[in-house]
Amino acid sequence: MEETIPFKNLHSREYQGHKKKVHSVAWNCIGTKLASGSVDQTARIWHIEPHGHGKVKDIELKGHTDSVDQLCWDPKHADLIATASGDKTVRLWDARSGKCSQQAELSGENINITYKPDGTHIAVGNRDDELTILDVRKFKPIHKRKFSYEVNEIAWNMTGDTFFLTTGNGTVEVLAYPSLQLVDTLMAHTAGCYCIAIDPTGRYFAVGSADSLVSLWDISEMLCVRTFTKLEWPVRTISFNCTGEYIASASEDLFIDISNVQTGRSVHQIPCRAAMNSVEWNPKYNLLAYAGDDKNKYQADEGVFRIFGFESA
């Protein structure tokens, strides 16, 4: 079977700007800008041209007083972005001016953040396994819940009526939204579940686990369809490409795996020099951003991220 992307002919480009390692990369809804969040307490916005070699402009978002651990763009607005930090705040920024427009002070170190697909709510998870839902317009918490188990990455389904929690127990908790009533507990993995991604066609979601596997789930049946087995270390980050045909996954293995979602077969591996923290496909083009624990020859953080998928290096 022929793959629809000529992976073997594609190249990665490197982007430098941060002073310490990059924890999170995310594309805006139209695929024109990439945001990176770093341990250096800043986020940066990069204008990326999918074709050609335009000079990359970037602006710095300054204000957090601790690591920027995760960030996410407004799904309905290409210039609004939310950042979650260890400084206990969540901030909303205008990516054109680089100015912080809203700030919410929460109760713990924030490590996970995601937008509801209609852009009205933001969910934030912290190190103390507490979930906070923010109303975006008022930028105030409308719901808080503390869990008695480890809660990792969180996500809404495409329609926003179901909310998923990945847990340290190897389960995925499926909650109705907005009630947050438990609907189902999926026994997904034999070790903790760390990350979750929703396929853009709305048919599947995928879960990455400490058992080194990625599982693919049918969203209407809530059944596991297949697993991807290429990695050997705990899966830290996963992402579907814009058509839903491919899934990227990464860990402490020194490569990023790209597998065909339908066949389960690994079709390409991107070599890395360090453990990866974040992979994310562009929502319009087959460009994969990735960032990890890269260090230079003096063992200092490089503060770089890369994008794979260009026709020339």
N, C-alpha and C positions, 0 to 999 in steps of 0.2 A: 504494500500500500504506500502510495506516494504521500509525503507530508506536504501540507499547503504552504509551509514557510521554508525557504532554503537555508536552514540553520547553519550549515557548514560554511556558507559564504558570508556570514554576518560577523560584525566586529563590535567590540566594546570601546567606549570612550570614558576617560576618567575626568572627574570634576573636583577641583580643589577649592577650599575656602574656609572650612572649619578648622579650628585649632585642636580639637580632640575628636574622638571617634563619633561616627554617625549612628544613631540608634534607629532612625525611622526615615523612610522616604515615601512620598505620596504624590500622585498626580491630581491636578484639578479635573473637573468633570468634562472639559473639552480637550484635555490632553496637551495643552500648550505650555503649562507651567508645572514644574516639579518643586516640591518643598522637601527640605531635609532638616531633621532635628538632631541636635548633638549634645553630647556631654559638656560641651563648652558653653552651655546655657543659652545658646541662640538657635533660631531657625533661620533658614535662608530660602529665598524663592528664586528659582532659576527659569529663565525663558529658554525652552528647548525647541529647536527647529527639527521636525522629524526627518526632513531631507536637507541636504546641504550642510555647510559648515559655518553657519552664522556665528558671529562672536557671541558668546554666552554672557548675558547680563545677569547679575544676581543682586538681590537686595537682602539686607540683614534685618531680622526681627529681633530687637533687643528689649529686655525687660524682665525675663525670668531670672531668678536667683539660684536656680539649680538646673540639673540636666533636663533637656527637653526630650522626653522619652517616647512620645508618640504624637502624631499629628494627623488631622483629617480635614479634607476640604468640604465645604458646603456642596452637596450634590446638585443644588439648583443655581449656584452662583459661582462663576469661575474665578472670582477674586476674593472670596472670603474663606479663611482658614482658621481652624481651632487647634490649639496646642495644649498638651497635658504635660505637666512638669512635676519633678520631685519637690518643688517649692510649695506644693499644696494648692497651686492656682491652676485654673483653666483660663486661657485667654483667647479672644477672638481678634483676628487681625484683618486689615485690608491689605491685600497683596500688592496693590498698586502703589500705595504710599508707604507701606511698611509700618503703619501706625496701629497700635493696639486700640480697638474700639470698645471692647467689653472685657471684664475680668470677674471671675467668680472664685472666691476663697472657699476651698473645701476642707475636709477634715483630715486628709492623709496624703501620702505621696502618690501622685497619679501616674499610673503606668499604661493604662489602656483607654482609648477614646474612639468613638465612632458616631457618625451621624445617622439619624433615621433617614431613609431614602427620600422623604418629602422635604427634608431640611428643617423641620419644625423642632426637633428634639436632638439633644446630644447625650449619649451615655458615656459615663466615665467610671473606670474601675481603678481602685487604689491598692496599695501594698497590704492593706488590712482587710482585703476581701470585701470591701464595701462598694456597692453600686450606687451611683447618683445619676438621676435623669435631670438634665437642665432644659428648661424652656428657652429656646434660642432668642426669642424676641425680648423677653425680660432679662434673660441671662441669669435666672434664679433657679435653684433646685426645686423641682416639683415632686420628686420621689427619692427616697433613700432606703436602701436595704443592706443590712450587714449579713453576710453568709457565714455559716459555721465551718465552711470548707474552703480550700484554695480555689479562687476564681481567677481564670486567666483571660484570654482574649474573648471579646463579646461581639455580637453582630445582630442586626435585624435582618429578616428576610426582605425580599424586594418590595412586598406590599406593606411592610411595616406593622403587620398584625401578629408577628411571631418574633420572639427575642431569644437568642441562643447564648448560653454561658458555657465555656469550656472549663473543666475543673481538674484539680489535682488528683481526683479519684479515678480518672480515666473515663468519666462520663461527660455527656453533653446534656445540659438541662435545657429543656424546651419550655419557654414560658409564653403565655398569651400576653399580647400587648394591646392596651395599656394597663391591664389589671395586674400583670406580672404573676398571675396564678400559674402554678406548675401544671403543664399539660402532659409531659412525657420526660422520662429519663432514659437516654440512650447509653447502653453499655458499649462505649465506642472502642476503648483501647485497654490494654493490660497495664498501662502506666499513665501518668498524668497527661491530659490534653492541654496543649499550649496555645494553639492558634487555629483560627477558623476563617474560611473564605466562602463567599456566596458566588456561585457561577452567574455570569451576566445574563444568561438566558432564563434564569430562575428555576431551572430543573434540578440542580444539585447544590449541595454544599460540601466542602471538604474540611477535614480536621487533621491537624498535625500533632503528633504525640511524642512523648519521651521514649516510647518503645521503638522509635525511628521509622514508624510507618505513617503514611498519609492515607486516610480512609475517605472514600467518596460515597455520599449519601443521596438517595432520591428524596427530594424535599416533600413530595406529596405522600409518599408511603412511609417516610422516616425509616428506610431500610438501607443497610450498607450494600452498595452495588459492587465495589471492588476496592482493592488497596494497591498503593504504589510502594514499592519495596526497595528502591534504589539506594536510599540513604542508610547509613549505619549508626548515626548519632541522633540524639533528640532533635526533633523537627521544630525549629524556632519560628519559621515564617513560610507562608504559602500564598500563592496568588494565581487566579485564572487569567488567561489572556482575553482580549476584547470579544472574541467570537465564542469563547467557552470551549474551544477545541483542545487547548493545552493548559497544563498546570505546572507552575514552577514551585519547587520546594528547596529549602536550604537549612543548614544545620552547622555543626562543627566539621562536617566533611569538607574537604577542600575543593568542592565543586557545587554548583547549583544544578539540580536535575530539572529537565523539562520533559514531561511525559505527555503522551496522547491520552486525553481523557476517556475516549471511547474504547481504545484497545488496551489501555493500561501500560503500554510499552514506553520505555524511556527512549526519546528520540534525539536528545542532545544534552551535553553537559558543558557548563561554562566553568572553566577553572577559576579557583579563588586562591588567595594567599592567606586567608584567615577565616575564622568562623563568621558566618553571616548573621546579621540582626534583622534585616528587613529586605524583602523582595516585593516589587509591585509592578505589574504590567500597566502600560498606558491604556486608557479606555477607548482610544480610537486607532492607535497604530501598534504594530508589534515591536514595541520597545519595552525592555524590562530593566527597571532601575533596581540596583542592589547596593547594599552597604553593610559593612562588617567591622571587625576588630583589627583592621589593617594597621601594621606598624612599619616604621622605616628601619634602616639597618642599625640605628641607635636604640631600637625598641621603644620609640616614642610613637604615640598615636599619629596616624597620617591625616585623619580627618577628611577622607575622600569618600565619594561614592562613584559608581560607574553605571553606564547605561549600555545594555547589549541590544543589538538589532540594526546597527547602521551598516550601510553597504560599503563604507570605507572607514578605516580606523582614523 
